[in-house]
């Protein structure tokens, strides 16, 4: 029996990476649990239930997969705002980025990231990395209270 799926918020502006991520998660029937935000502002709108997301059900995702290089607001700022909010600060945030810059790594952890994963360049390795992330965070990890189950 499959564990009950928990929502994943994928914050990613690259359509190819979005597609690859959803494909990888679909292999374990996790894709239906993914909401996609394509820039930093949209991610915060989703989390704070405002704008186009004002009518979404209460509750937070079990994990946020966050790219750093985003339009409008970068991933560092999104992470800072998540950690600064009383209702959101416990959500696990995994930075999923192509950046190998040590400054991005250090800043991500200083801002409260739970993990920092560099996107593998090789397609197959990328699929494997995302599948493992999805299984851990959406199935095995116990999220903080108030996390949303997938429909």
Secondary structure, 3 states (H helix, E strand, C coil): CCCCCECEEEECCCHHHHHHHHHHHHCCCCHHHEEEECCHHHHHHHHHCCHHHCCCCCCECCEEEECCCCCCCCHHHHHHHHHHCCCCCCCEEEEEECCCCHHHHHHHHHCCCCEEEECCCCHHHHHHHHHHHHHHHHHHCCCCCCECECC
